[in-house]
Amino acid sequence: MRETAGAPASVDQRWQSRVLDDVNRILLARPWARETLLRGSMARGAGDTESDIDLVAIAADAEYETALRDLTGKLPHALPGRLPPWLDGIVRDFGGMGFVYLLHVGERKWGQLDIYLLPQSRKQQLLDNEFVLALQCDGGIKPFAGQTAAPVDAARRDFEVHAGADVEQAVLACYVAMFLLRKRLIRGDRLLTFADTYATALRVRDLIFAACYADRPERGWRDVPHAAQRSPDRDLILNVMATFAQQDVVDAAGLAHRAAGLEQIVAAVAPAVWREHGEALRDLGCYLGGSAGRPLA
């Protein structure tokens, strides 16, 4: 659609502005980065304090695999919260790959940053389908004739295969789903709250399968007891999953109950992930569920 040069006037001085400035500066300092674009509600001037930041980082095709390693390995250490990103399985495919970062942006606030890593040769595919704002562009580097997409496709395929079998990614998927559920609840999106309640349950179920049942092809709800039988604490798994299988979340207490249950499951079935990221995940869990005596928002 439209590409607008310069800083986006639509972004005000909320937490998104601070994060956007910092991340944009970090990305543009990377040798592989060619330009950064802003899309989504923030680009359209329709965001609120719960809106996520949708960034597009454009990389040279030949350096796409390097950029992937950077975004998933090095970048999280420069972001507040330091959690690794989740490979976004929801974002529209423009020929690149999307990642979701959950950021600790204040004493009582977490935010969501989405970065879509796009090869330079496929920029037009994005522009034809999305409204974007160009944050900064390196006009001296242009796609060259005969540029091939083969390295990009190979890097995408390899990363997707790895992420699909990675327990850490399964854990992050659960927290991203809970993060979205919290946003629906705050905004009063009744139908979306119902849908995201079920989506969260699916993510937690898939975590149990990934951690305890990876060698089996069965992945239905009826197979949860068999997976739980392989876990360190069968009763815990079944009791927590019963909570997630209940009807949709309608208040902060329901969300807090699920957040606490998710922590128990992660600690039980993914102890290595819990040892490495438990402090951040506990803090994120407190944010998702709120705490006694203060509102969810």
N, C-alpha and C positions, 0 to 999 in steps of 0.2 A: 504494500500500500504506500504510505507516505513516510519519507525519512526526513527528519528535521535536524539540522545541525545546531550545535551549541548546547548549553546547559538547559535542562528542562525546567521551565518556569512553573510547571504544574506541581512539582515536588516541594512541599513546604518543610519547615524546620522541625519535624517530628523525628522519631527515631530512624525512620527510613532515610531521611536526608543524611544523617551522620553515617549510617552504614553504607549508603550509596557512595558517598564521597570517599570513604576509606577503601571500600572494595574496588571501586573504579580505579583509584590510584594504584592499588596493589596489582590489579590485573594488567593495567597498561604498562607497568614496569617489567612485565614478563617478556622475555625475548620472543616468545612465540605469538604474542598478542598483536593483532593488527588493528582492531577497533572494538569498542563496546557500544551496545545499543540497549535502550530501555524499552520494555513493552509492558503490556498488561494494564491494570487499573491505574498504576502510578503514572504511566506515560499518558493516559487519557485524562488525567486530572480527576479521576473518580475514586481515588483511594481514601481509606480512613486509617485509624490507628491499628486496626487488625489486618490491614492489607499486607500481602507479601510483596517483596521486591522481585521483579522479573527482569533479569539481566541476560543479555546475549553477549558472549565473548567469542570473537571471531579469530580463528587461528589459521595460519598457513597450512594448506593440506599436508605438506611434507612433514610438518611439525605437530600433527594432530595427536599422535600417540604420546609425544612429550607433554603436550597440554593436558591430556587425560591424566597422566601420572601427577602432574602438578596440581590440578584441581582436586584430586582425590587423596593425594599424599601430603603435599606441602601446604596448600592453602588453608586447610582446617586449623593448622597450628597458628595461623595469623588472625583467626577469627575468634570473637568472644564465645566461649562455650567449648571450643576445640573438639566438637563432635565431628566424626567423619560424615560425608554426605551420603544421602540415599539416592540410588539410581532411580530417577523419576520414571515410573511406568505409566504415568497418566498424561504427560505433556504430549502435545501434537508433534509428529515427526516431520521436521524440516530438513532432514538429512544430517543431523548432528545427534548430540546426546544431552539430556537434561539431568541436573542434580539438584537435590533439595538439601539446604543447610539450615539447621535450627540453631539460632543464635541467642546468646544471653545478652540482651541489650540494655538491661537495667536491673536494679535490685529486685524488682518484682515483675519483670517483663522479659519475655522471650519473643523473638520474631522469626519470620521465615524468609529466607533468601533462596530464590531459584536462579541457577545459572545454566543457561543453555549454551553448550560448546558447539559452535557451528564452523565447519570448514569454509574457507574463504570462497571456494568455487561454488558454494550453494547459498550464498547470501541472497541472491535474487529470489530463490524459492521462499525465503522468509518474507522479503519485502512484498511479494505478490499476495501474501495471505495475512499479514499482520500490520497494524499501525505501530511504528517504532520511532523513538527519538535517538538520534546519534549523539552520544555523550562526547566522543572524541574520535577522530578518524585520522589515520596515518595515510595521507594522500600519496605518499611516495612509493607505496607498495601496491602493485596491481596483480591480479591473476594473470598467469602467463599462458601463452598458447600451448595447447597440448597437455594441460594439467590433468592429471589422472586422479580419479576418486578411489582407486584401489587401496592405497594405504589407509584412507579414512574408513572404508568399509571393513577392512581387516581389523583395525583397532576397535571399532564399534563392536564387531562380532565377538572378539576375544574378551572385551570387557563385560559384555552382556552375559556371556557364558560363565565367567568368573562370578559376577554378581548374583546370578541365579542360584548358585550353589553356596553362597557365603552366608553364614549364620549372622555375622555382624550386619549385613544388609537386611536380613529378615528382622532383626531387632529394630533397626532404624525405620523400617517400613511401618512397624507398629506405632512408634512415636510420632511419625509424620501423620498417620491416620488419626491418632488422638489429637494432634495439633489442629487438624482440620475440623474435627468434631467439636473441639472447644470453640472455634471460630463460629461454627454454625449455631451453637447454643447461645453465644453472646448476641449474635445478630438476630436471633429469633427465626431462623430459616427452618421452619418446622419440617417440611418435606425433606430438605437436605440433611437435617439432623437425623431423621429416620434412616435415610440411605447411608449416611456415614457411620451410624451406629453399627450397622451390619458390615460395612466395609472394614471397620476396626476389628470386629470379631474375626473376619476372614484373615486379616493380617496376623492376629495372634495365633489363630489356628495354624497358619502356614509356618510361623516361627517354630511351633512345637514339632511339626513335621520335619522342618529343615534340621532341627537340632537332634531329634530323637528317632526319626523315621526316614532318613535321607535315602536309604537303600531300597525302599519299598515304593512301588508305583502308585499305591492307593493314596488318595488325597481328599476323600469325602468326609463329611461330618461323622459318619458311622465309624470311621477309622481312628477318630481321636482317642477312644479308650485304648486301642492297641498301641498307639504312639505313646500315650501316657504310661503304659505298662513298662516302657523302655526308659522312662525318665527317672531321675533320682527320687522323685516324690510324686507318686501316682495320684494320691488323694489331693494334693495341692493343685496339680494340673487340672484335674476334673472339677474341683470346686471353683477355681478361678475361671475356667472356661464356661462353667454354668452361669457365672455372672455376666460374661461377655455375650452369651447366647440369649440373654433376657431381652425384653422389649427396649425400644430406643431410650436414650438418655433424655431426661427432661429437666434436670437441674444440676447444680454444682456438686451436690452430694453424690449423685450417680456417677458423675465423671471422676470425682475423687476416688470413689470405690474402685473403679476400673483402673485408674492410674496406679493405685496401690497394688492391685492384683497383677498388673503388668510388671511392676518391679519384682514381685515375687517369682514370676515365671522366668524373667530374664536371669535373675540370680541363680535359679535352679537349673535351667537348661542351657544357658550360655555363660558359664562362670568366667571364661576368659574375657569375654566382652564386658562383663560386669566389673571384673578387676581393673580393666583399663579405663572404662568410661563411667563407672558406677557413680562417682561424685557428680558428674555433669547430669547423668540420667536421673539421679535422685532430685537434684535441683529442678530439672525440667518437669519431673513428675509432680513436685510441689506446685509449680506454676500451672500445670494443666488442671490439677484438681482444686487449686486454691487451698486455704487453710481455715481452721475454725476462727470465726469472728471477723473475717474480712471477705468482701465480695469477690466473685470469680474474676471480674475484669480488673 
